[in-house]
Every structure is written in structure tokens, then in C-alpha cells.
Amino acid sequence: MADNKDMRGPQDRTRIAMGEDYEVDYWTDKFGVSREALQRAVDTVGNSADAVERHLKSS
């Protein structure tokens, strides 16, 4: 099934898809960080939402 671009949150809440603007909007709002900070965290620990959250909290 194709992505529904009208969705406000991610399809798979365990992974962060940096290529989807609506998902980036969801995660930056959830974590209270900029897109750049989210990208750095994903680059560092991968796209697991749990790993990114732990990384951001420890920074």
C-alpha cells in the first residue's frame, strides 16, 4: 500500500523516515528538536525511534 501523504504521523512508529516530510514533522514535534538535530541523531544511532529518543535525551 502506498504512503498516504495526508497522514500526520508515521506509519511505523518504531522507525524514523527522514525522507517523508510529514514523518519528520511528527518526530521533530514529538522530540522537541530541529530537523537538523533529528538528522544528526539518525545519522549517529540509526532510524530506530527508541534509539534516537535515548540519544537525544542523553545529549
C-alpha positions as MATLAB code, in Angstrom:
seq = 'MADNKDMRGPQDRTRIAMGEDYEVDYWTDKFGVSREALQRAVDTVGNSADAVERHLKSS';
ca = [
       0.000    0.000    0.000;
       1.353    3.426   -0.934;
       2.070    6.105    1.641;
      -0.885    8.343    2.396;
       0.636   11.824    2.310;
      -2.319   13.195    4.288;
      -1.277   11.201    7.358;
       0.008   13.307   10.240;
       2.069   10.632   11.997;
       4.375    7.870   10.856;
       3.089    4.517    9.579;
       5.668    2.625   11.618;
       6.247    4.386   14.912;
       9.386    2.334   15.590;
      11.351    3.840   12.660;
      12.033    7.397   11.556;
      11.772    8.004    7.792;
      13.757   11.177    7.174;
      12.631   11.223    3.522;
       8.991   11.845    4.455;
       8.256   15.428    5.496;
       5.118   14.516    7.465;
       7.104   11.966    9.463;
       9.951   14.421   10.101;
       7.337   16.953   11.280;
       5.873   14.353   13.650;
       9.231   13.329   15.155;
      10.653   16.859   15.480;
       7.483   17.884   17.315;
       7.490   14.757   19.499;
      11.140   15.167   20.496;
      11.168   18.989   20.512;
      14.178   19.240   18.201;
      15.028   20.767   14.836;
      15.150   18.768   11.620;
      18.937   19.102   11.668;
      19.203   17.738   15.222;
      16.925   14.847   14.304;
      19.029   14.097   11.207;
      22.248   14.130   13.251;
      20.711   11.716   15.758;
      19.529    9.375   12.982;
      22.973    9.549   11.365;
      24.570    8.663   14.716;
      22.321    5.880   16.039;
      20.189    4.801   13.084;
      16.482    5.260   12.424;
      15.109    3.408   15.448;
      12.795    5.841   17.232;
      13.752    4.410   20.632;
      17.488    4.762   19.944;
      17.043    8.312   18.649;
      14.983    9.268   21.699;
      17.620    7.845   24.082;
      20.378    9.648   22.164;
      18.554   12.987   22.230;
      17.805   12.695   25.962;
      21.443   11.947   26.738;
      22.743   14.908   24.700;
];
